[in-house]
Amino acid sequence: MTRLEEQRQAVSQALENQDQRISAIETSQKIVEEQLQQVKDQVKEMIREELREFSAGERSLTAAASNLPDRHSSVVAKPYPYNGKTSWDIYHMQFKNIARMNNWSNEEKACVLRDCSSQTMTR
């Protein structure tokens, strides 16, 4: 075998190896894309479920005046009691928004959150 033939064979082998690597990468990419689509579908379903619960009033806010002492007579909205069925992250985000709307201090937030939690435990 001449030197030129050896070089051609080496190049051919290198190209074949490269093709195998590309094929493996493409296969991995397809798997990742399928997994990503599954995650997207799961997230969409979670959002749909959250919206269904929200529409059903499980996380609705009320504009009714709170039963807090008179110093809270300007309460804009109050959170529903936390029922444990809904996502804590979403409930907490809504609670923080309500607290901001009502200009509650950290102490007031703690009292209201405690009351919302204890209402759930007594049911």
Backbone torsions as a table, in degrees:
resi	resn	phi	psi	omega
1	MET	NA	131.9	-177.9
2	THR	-82.0	167.0	-179.2
3	ARG	-62.0	-38.8	179.4
4	LEU	-64.1	-42.3	178.3
5	GLU	-64.8	-38.8	177.9
6	GLU	-63.4	-41.0	179.4
7	GLN	-67.1	-41.1	177.8
8	ARG	-61.8	-42.7	179.7
9	GLN	-64.5	-41.0	178.6
10	ALA	-64.5	-42.9	178.5
11	VAL	-64.8	-43.3	179.5
12	SER	-60.7	-43.5	178.6
13	GLN	-64.7	-41.5	179.0
14	ALA	-63.1	-42.0	178.3
15	LEU	-65.1	-40.1	178.1
16	GLU	-63.5	-43.2	176.8
17	ASN	-61.5	-42.5	179.7
18	GLN	-63.1	-42.4	177.8
19	ASP	-61.6	-39.5	178.5
20	GLN	-65.0	-41.5	178.5
21	ARG	-64.1	-43.4	179.3
22	ILE	-62.1	-42.9	179.0
23	SER	-61.7	-42.8	178.6
24	ALA	-64.5	-40.6	178.2
25	ILE	-64.5	-43.1	179.0
26	GLU	-63.2	-39.7	177.3
27	THR	-63.5	-45.4	178.2
28	SER	-62.0	-39.8	179.8
29	GLN	-62.4	-43.0	179.0
30	LYS	-62.1	-42.3	179.3
31	ILE	-62.5	-45.5	179.6
32	VAL	-63.3	-41.7	178.7
33	GLU	-63.1	-39.5	177.4
34	GLU	-65.4	-42.7	178.5
35	GLN	-64.8	-39.7	177.5
36	LEU	-62.0	-41.8	178.5
37	GLN	-64.1	-39.1	177.7
38	GLN	-62.1	-43.0	178.6
39	VAL	-63.7	-43.8	177.8
40	LYS	-58.6	-44.1	180.0
41	ASP	-63.4	-40.9	178.8
42	GLN	-64.8	-41.7	179.0
43	VAL	-64.1	-43.5	177.9
44	LYS	-58.8	-43.4	-179.8
45	GLU	-66.0	-39.2	177.5
46	MET	-63.0	-41.7	179.5
47	ILE	-65.7	-42.5	177.1
48	ARG	-58.7	-43.7	179.7
49	GLU	-63.7	-43.7	178.1
50	GLU	-61.0	-42.0	179.5
51	LEU	-66.8	-38.1	176.8
52	ARG	-61.9	-45.6	179.4
53	GLU	-65.2	-39.5	178.7
54	PHE	-63.0	-45.6	179.3
55	SER	-62.7	-33.0	179.9
56	ALA	-75.8	-5.3	176.3
57	GLY	92.4	6.6	-178.2
58	GLU	-66.3	-28.7	-179.4
59	ARG	-120.9	15.5	-177.6
60	SER	-66.1	150.8	176.1
61	LEU	-95.6	151.5	177.6
62	THR	-112.5	141.5	177.6
63	ALA	-94.1	1.0	178.8
64	ALA	-65.7	147.5	179.7
65	ALA	-62.9	145.8	-178.3
66	SER	-81.7	163.8	177.0
67	ASN	-94.4	25.2	177.0
68	LEU	-75.5	165.5	179.6
69	PRO	-57.4	168.3	-175.5
70	ASP	-54.3	-31.0	-178.5
71	ARG	-63.1	-11.1	177.8
72	HIS	-106.4	21.2	-175.0
73	SER	-64.3	-17.0	179.7
74	SER	-95.6	21.7	-179.9
75	VAL	-61.7	126.2	-179.8
76	VAL	-80.3	-45.3	-179.0
77	ALA	-153.0	158.9	175.9
78	LYS	-133.0	151.6	-179.3
79	PRO	-78.9	151.6	170.7
80	TYR	-71.9	158.2	174.9
81	PRO	-60.8	144.4	178.1
82	TYR	-74.2	122.9	-174.8
83	ASN	-97.7	-3.2	179.0
84	GLY	78.0	-12.3	179.8
85	LYS	-85.7	-24.0	-176.3
86	THR	-97.3	165.1	-180.0
87	SER	-65.2	127.9	178.1
88	TRP	-61.6	-39.1	-179.1
89	ASP	-59.5	-43.9	-179.9
90	ILE	-69.1	-44.0	178.6
91	TYR	-59.8	-45.8	-178.3
92	HIS	-63.9	-39.6	177.6
93	MET	-61.9	-45.2	178.4
94	GLN	-64.6	-39.9	178.9
95	PHE	-60.8	-44.6	178.8
96	LYS	-62.3	-38.7	178.0
97	ASN	-64.8	-42.1	178.3
98	ILE	-64.2	-42.7	179.4
99	ALA	-61.2	-40.4	179.1
100	ARG	-66.5	-42.5	178.7
101	MET	-61.5	-35.4	-178.0
102	ASN	-90.3	-1.6	-178.4
103	ASN	55.5	43.2	-179.5
104	TRP	-76.5	143.2	173.0
105	SER	-76.8	171.5	177.8
106	ASN	-61.1	-37.8	179.4
107	GLU	-65.0	-43.0	178.2
108	GLU	-64.5	-41.8	178.0
109	LYS	-59.5	-43.0	-179.1
110	ALA	-63.3	-42.7	179.6
111	CYS	-64.2	-46.5	-178.9
112	VAL	-64.9	-43.7	179.7
113	LEU	-62.8	-40.3	177.1
114	ARG	-61.7	-44.2	179.5
115	ASP	-62.7	-42.6	179.1
116	CYS	-63.5	-36.0	-179.8
117	SER	-74.8	-40.2	-177.4
118	SER	-71.7	-29.0	176.3
119	GLN	-62.0	-38.0	180.0
120	THR	-68.3	-40.1	-175.9
121	MET	-71.6	-25.3	-178.0
122	THR	-86.3	-8.7	-178.2
123	ARG	-80.5	NA	NA
